[in-house]
Every structure is written in structure tokens, then in C-alpha cells.
Amino acid sequence: MSHTFEEKTFGNLTYCDTCGQLLWGVRRQGLQCKGCNYTCHRKCVATSANCNRPTTRFLDDDKGESRAESYLRQLKQKSGSEDGLLTPSTSASSTKSKLDTMVPDSTFKNICAIASSDKFQTILADAATNNDEPVNAYLANQPTLNPQITTKNFTRFVSRCGPVFAFRDELLLLLSWKNKIDTLVSLIFYCILCIYPKLVLFIPQVIVIYFILSNYPKRRHIPRSPIKTDNFKDSNVEPEKSKSASKKPLDEKRVLGVADSSSSSFVYNFSTLFQPATDESPEYLKNLRNIQNMMGEFNEMYDWVMSQSKHFNWTSELETMRILQAILVISSALAFIIYAIPLNMIFLFLGLMVYGVNTRFSKYMLKELQPYMVQSGKRKVAGLKEWYVSLEGKLENQEHLQEISVYENQRWWPMRGYLHEMVEGERSPWSNYTGTVYMPIITEIPAPKGYQWKETSEWELDKTGPWVDDYLGIGMHEQVAISPDTNGWIYSDDNWRICRPQIDPVDDSEKIQNKETITRRRRWTRECEKL
């Protein structure tokens, strides 16, 4: 670290810390560093050692007693332990005297000296007890609206935004497979980054290294051929003209941003790309055109978003609610995909899809198939919307109107036929579908709690089938494929497993032994409405 020297008059004999000789004179005998008190002759400044006391300015800077120091001083006065604890001023002076005799010789010692100093601890205590809200420096220093500042900043912005649009144009050309080798190389690098995503941390370093290497040819001196003054009548004028003429092509290349073919083999030449364009240069007009088109695209996108905002601002409460539900469903599916599939594989797939869609074959196929794909997508979306609306209507009606189902069960008894008499331990004559819930005869079944029987409804026998849930459209196991007979019965075996309908079993010991069609059941329904 360099010294901060100032001339000083010494009242005592003082020697130079560099050469060890006496500083002669009556006034202003030599120079002394403000930071570390290093003293030397004026001629010894070039050979003086580095300043190794960077902490003294921080530790010795005293701007008065802070709030924390005042609080600590009051505590010490109350406790009366002045001998045990030094006041902040005394501790600061003692620290200063110690630092005058101790010179840290490393950065680590400097940091330790700052961290262990009383001043640093006082600053920490002051920051903890300070309740003042700091003013945002960025917002406070913003200049007011001014036409001159606006014109100046806009001109500077136009002259410096060229790299952004150049990167955009090159990226679009790269994805369009204009140069197949460059696109293939970029595809390989993209795949490597997706497989090893930690390599992204090296991208800034690679850009800086390339920027440094691309500027390396500028430091090399370009040799010039010697100029013979014997061929000129006026040696004072003609050589200057020849020099200016030799410099002109180089200056034009630098201003227009033309890169030398020997300087870089990459697409970009950072040594010229980041140079501001002048107001009369073609690059300035090109940047101005790009900004104009970008503003138009932004305005069109903004107008489209605002035109679609009616679907999201609860103008139509039903439509906004459906969009919200769809977003929640999609987010749940996306969360499962992200959980099941690594994120780098998702980016790899999306990147490969972008590269594939921009090929000539894909562009032609999409151009031809796009009308049919759009129509098919619209039909699918309309069908899905219609199904969702109908399901939503059924669920909404289910809250007000429900259908109660009761199943009548019978078993075959030899010489007696089908009766409501059951084997001990099995289902009751009237039950739910599974047979686990006992129910009385339908004429004695009350309406569910909170509902009442619909006035126009009576118990009806389901003769059509199959047995499905009327609201959700979910089939009840085997009944989807088997329909009831003319009396609504569906036949089953001894374990109530569904089988094909057939005639009543005869009184045959073989039939009874095989247990064929010895149980049956049918469904009764009635509607009830909410109170």
C-alpha cells in the first residue's frame, strides 16, 4: 500500500527511514506519511517501503462520542468500576499508543486488529441500538426530469446497446442452422452444460478471458516501412502527410468496428464490438432501428396482455375461477414432473426441441400441419371445457339434489325359490352396494340428515343399468359390462360374485353343489333435495 506523504518540520534530530541519513534543514526537512509516520528524504520516496499501517486511519479516526459510547460510559459511572473498565476515549488512546509501537505485517493481522479494536465494537453496538431508517442512496441520488439529461442519456444508450442486438441476431442465426458447423458445436456445448450444470459458473471467466485475448493484438506494434526524405521537396511537410495517410486506414477500421481476420477466429470481436458508435456511423443508425422495433414489439405484447387481462381480473368470476383451478392442476402436475425428472434433463429436452424445431424439415412440416394442429387443439380444448363444465354442473347439483340407492338381496333355497332369507353372518336383505351397511325395507328408510324426499319422486327400480354413479360417471366394478334382466335382477354366486344372468336354478344336487346362480340383487333409487 502506498504512503500518503506530506512535508513536515521536525523540532528534533530525525533520520530517514530509507537511507538512515539525517534530515538536514531548519524548516520542512523531509516528508512523513500520514498513515504510518514513515519519514524519508524527498529523493528517497521512490525507494521507500510500502505503507503497512492501513488500520491506523480507521482506528484513530475519532468523530466524537457515539450513542453506544455514551451508553457504555453511563453504565461505567453507575457501577463505579472505572478501574476495571476503561472509558471508550481512554481505550481508544491506549489502542492508539499500542499501534504506534506495533506495526502489523500482514493483511490477516490488519483484519484482526480492526475486528478486535474497541472502535469496531463500538460501531457494532451503535448499529444495534440505532433505530434510524437509512435513506435509499440510489433513489435519493436520482436526477430530476430534464430534457438535456434525457437527450444525453438516450444518445449514449443508443451508441452502446449494439452488443445486445448483435447477440440476439447471432443467436437467431445460430438456431436457424445457417452455419451447420457452428450450430452443431453450440448444440454439443449446450448438452454438456445440461449434463454438467456446474460448468455454468465458468462462463463469466471464459467471457473475460476471451475479451482479454481478443484485445491482445492491439498491444503489438505494427511495423512501418522507413520513409526516405530524399524524394520529397519539403521534408517538414511530406513525411507528416505520409504518416497521417498511413494512420487513416487503421482509424477507419477501429471506428467502423471491422475486425482483422488474424485477430480472432470467433464470431464476435470484443475489442471493437463494445466500442461506442458515433452519431454518424451506420452502427448508430442500426441500433436506433433496433430500439424502434423493440419498442413496437413491446407495445404490441403489452396491448395483447391487457386485452387478455379480462380473463384474470374477475370480470367473469366463473371463468377466472376455472382458470385458477386449471393453473393449480397444471402446477401440481409440473411439481410431480420436476420431482420425478432431474431439472437438467428437462432443460436438455427443451433445448433439443428448440434446435429440432428450427431445422428446415421441421419448419416445413410445421408450416403445412399448423392449420390442422390448431383446429385439432381448439376441438380438444372445447371438448375438455365442455366435459369440465358438465362435471362442475353435476357436482354443483349434487349439493342440492342427491340420489339414494338401496339394494335388495335374495338367495335361492331348494324347493322354495328366491327369498329374502340370508345365511347367518352375510348381508341383510336390504343394504348398500357392498352389503356391509344394514338398511331397512325401502318403505321405512328416512331421508338423509339435512335433506328431504323430493315430492315428485318415488322409489324406482333400475331396469336399464349398468350400475354407475350418476354424477361422476364411475362404473361399479362388474356391473358396467352386465345389465339387469327385465325385473332388474343381477345374478351372482354364493360369494356374491357377479355372473351372467340365467334361468332360475333347478332342484338338482349337481347345480346346488356347483353353487351356480344362487344369489341375486337389484337396485332401487329415489331422489332427495336439500332443506
ABEGO torsion letter per residue (X at the ends): XBBBBBBBBBABBBBBAAAGBBBBEABGABBBBAAAGBBBBAAAAAABBBBABAAAAAAABBAEBBAAAAAAAAAAAAAGBAAABBBAAAAAAAAAAAAAABBBABAAAAAAAAAABAAAAAAAAAAAABABBBBBAAAAABBBBBAAAAAAAAAAAAAAAAAAAAAAAAAAAAAAGABAAAAAAAAAAAAAAAABAAAAAAAAAAAAAAAAAAAAAAABBBBBBBBBAAABABAAAAAAAAAAAAAAAAAAAAAAGBBBAAABABABBAAAAABBBBAABAAAAAAAAAAAAAAAAAAAAAAAAAAAAAAAAGABAAAAAAAAAAAAAAAAAAAAAAAABBAAAAAAAAAAAAAAAABAAAAAAAAAAAAAAAAAAAAAAAAAAAAAAAAAAAAAAAAABBBBBBBBBBBBBBGAEBBABBBBGBBBABBBAAGABBBBBAAABBBBBGBBBBAABBBBBBAAOBBBBAAAGBBBEAAAABBBBAAGBBBBBAAGBBBBBBBBBBBBAAAAAAGBGABBBBBBBBBBBBX
